[in-house]
Amino acid sequence: MSETKIPLAGVIGTPIAHSKSPLLHRHWLDTYALPGFYIPMDVAPQDLETVLRTLPQMGFVGVNVTIPHKELALRIADQITDRATLIGAANTLTFGKDGKIHADNTDGYGFIENLKAGVPDWQPESGPAAVLGAGGAARAIIVALLDAGVPEIVLANRTRARADKLQSDFGNRVMVVDWVQAGNILEGCALVVNTSSLGMVGQPEMRVSLDGLKPQTVVTDLVYTPLKTRLLEAADAKGCTTVDGLGMLLHQGVPGFERWFGRRPEVTEETRQAVLA
């Protein structure tokens, strides 16, 4: 790519108008006075490969992909990182000068960085983690937690078969319990993570009993609309340390931005405010 070309990046999903990623990347581009644009693109699954193969010719250096394209993007990519393979989904694509598509998954990285920022003294080995939900986000979180050294993950999902599938993929450090038992596992866990859409604006509320939460439990929710979910409110009331889901979105964007625009951005309070604006 010649020096005169302005680097372009963006986020592809459907729907996509709600995405906060354009606000995030615009903030970083402005903060570091870098040339470049980051735009939302609503693309249907049947058009994804055509679009991804065409973007490099238009000056795009990479894109984020979100629901429902994360698994499909992985199948389309020419080169795939180990962690994206393990998770079975991609969220960050970088285009080579030859147009080749390099796929990575930075969701787990973003999750761990957000957790460390919210709980600087968090010790992964301090006890089991309860993970609620067994979708694509759960896979990234499980990989990241096992990698960080969490001794055991107790997994509960409304559809048990999906949780069983994750257990068979990740082995005996993952234990599955029925959704109706989810409330009973919290007492023995040092960390509780909601990876499901329960509690999100427009979705059903989380109906899991939170009686088992202890003040020393760390509770985090991947949902960030609203910023304070009912799960986090209840955990706050019990004296738990809580971490909202917005930081994961901010931190997962760091590696892609660095690859595309050549500068590693920092996640600061200004970053948060720019995305919440």
N, C-alpha and C positions, 0 to 999 in steps of 0.2 A: 504494500500500500504506500503510495507516495505521501510525502510529508504534508502536502497541501490538502489532502482529504481529511475532512472532519470525521472523527470516529462516531459511529452510531451504534446504539444498543437499545434494548427494550425488554418488555415482558410479554409473553404470549400465553393466553388462556382463553377460556370462554365460559362464563362472562369474564370481563376484565376491567370494566369501568371503575369498580370499587378498589382496585389495587392501589396500595400506598407506595409501591416501589418507585413509580415515576417521581413522586415528591422526594423520596430518599436520595435518589441518584442526582436529581436536579440540585438539591441542597449541597451535595458533595462537589458537584461540578462547579457551582458558584463559589463555595468556600475556598476551593483550591485554584480558582480562576483557570479552569481547564476547558479547552474546546471540546464540544461533544453534545450529543442529545440522547435522551432515553425515553422511549415512547411505548404506550400500551397498544397491543395489537390483538384484536379479537379474531381468532382463527379456528375454523372447524377442524375436528380431528382428521377428516379425509383430505384436508388441504395442507396438513402440517409439514409433510416431507417436501412438497413442492416449494412452500414458503421458505423452509430452512435452507434448501439448496439454492434458492434465489437471493437470499439476504446478503451473502458475502459479496455478490456482484454489485450490490447497491451501496456498499461502503459500511455494512454492519460488521462489527468486530466480535459480537456475541449477543446472546439473549438469556434472560431467565425464562424458564417454562414453569407454569403452575397448572392447577387442576383444569381440565382432565388429561393433560398431556405428558405428565412426568414419566410414566412407564413407556409410552410410545416413543418419546424423545430418545430414550435409552436404546431402543431397538433400531432407530434411524441412524444414530451416531456412528462415526467411523472409529473413534478411539474413546475408551471408557476407563475412568479411574477405578481402582480396586473398591473404594468405598461406595461408589455409585453402583457397581456390580453387586456388592453385598446387600445394599439397600433395595436394589431392583428398580430404582427410579433416578431420574436426573432432574436437577432444578437450575443448573448453570451450564450453559453451552458457550464454548469459545470457538470462533472460526479461524482456521489457519489461513496463511496467505494463499495456499492452494485450494481453499474452499472446504477443506476437511473439517468435520464437526467433532470437537472434543467435548465429551460429556463428563460432568462431575456432579456430586450432590453435597451441598454445603449446609443442609438443614441441621444435621447432627452437630456440626461445628458451631453453627449459630446458637443452637440450644445450649450447648455446654458453656460457650462464652457468656451468654445471657445469665446462666445460672451462677457462674463465677463472679460476674459483675454484681448480681443481686445478693449473693451470699459468699463473700470473699473467703470465708473460712470453711466452706463446704468440703467435707471429706467423703469422696465416693465410697470408700471402704467402710463407712460408719454403719451400714445396714442395708437391708433390701430396699428396692424401689418398687412402688406400686404404679403400674402404667394402665390407665383407663383408655380403652379404644385400641383397635388393631388395624387401622388403615395405613395408608402410605406414610403418614407422619410418624406413626408408631414404629415402623420399621427403622426409620432414621434415628429415632430416639433410643431404641433398644441397642442398635449398633454402637451409638455414641456412649451410652451408659456402660455397656459391657467393656468397651475399649478403655473407658476411664477407670475401670476397676470396681464397679458396683458388684457385690458378691452374688446377688440374686435379683431377678425381676419377677414380680408377681403380676400377671397380666389378666385383665378382665375386659370382655367385650360383649356388647348386646347380642351379637351373633357368635356363639361359641366356636363354630367351625373356623372362623377367620383367626381367632386367637390360637387354636390348635395348630393351624398352618404355620404361624410364626414360631410356635414352640418347636415344631419339627424342623424348621429352617435354622433356628438358633441354638437348639440343644438344651442340655439339662440345667443351665443357669436360668432358664425361663420356665416358670411354673404357671399353669393356667387355672383360674377359678371361674365358676359360673358368675354371670353378671349379678344375680340376686345376692351373691355372697360378697360382692365387691366391698361393701362397708365393713365387713369383718376382717379384712386383711390390713386395714390402715394402721391399726394399733402397733403392729410389728414392723412397720416400715419407716425408714429414716427420710424418705423422699416420696412424694406423691405427685404424679404428672398426669394431667388430663390432655390426651392427644386427640380426643374426639371433638365433634362440633357441638356437643351438648353445652348449653349455656350461651351460645353465640346468638346475636340478634337474629330473630326469625327462626331459630331452632328450638327444640324442646329443652326444658331445664334439666340440669343434672339432678337425678333423684336418688343418688347414692347416699346412704347414711354416713354422716361425718363424725359420729360420736367417738370413733376410735382415734381421732387426731389428738396428738399430744403437743404441748407448746414447743418441744424441740424438733418437731417434724417440719421439713421444708416442703412447701406446696407451690407448684407452678402450673399454670394453665397456658396452653398454646393459643387459646382464643384471645384476641385482643380487641374485639368489638362485642361487648363493652370491655374497657380496660380492666375494670374490677368486676369479674364474673361473680356469680353467687357462691361458687366454690371458694374463690379467694376471700370474699367477704366473710364467709363462715370460718375459714381458716384464720383470718385476722382476729376474729372474735375469740378464738380459742388460744390466741397468743403465738400462733405459728409464724415462722418467717415465710413471707409470700413473694413470689416473683411473677410479674405479669408477662403476657406473651409478646408484647410489642418488641422487646429487646431481641428476641430470636429473629424477627424479621430484619431488624437493623444489622445484627451481626452476620447473618447468613449472606447479606449483600456485600460484605467486605471483600472476600476473595475475588468475586466476579468483577467488581469495580476496579480492583487493582490490575487484574489481567487486561481489562478492556481499555482503561484510561491511563494506566501506567503510574498510578499513585495509590499507596495504601491509605484508605481513609480511616479516621477515628470515629468511634461512636461516642458522642458526648450528649450532654443535656440539650444542647442546641439541636442536635440531630433528632432527638425525640420530639422536641417542640415543633420542628419543621414538618415532621411527618404527621403530627397531631393537628396541625393548623387547619 
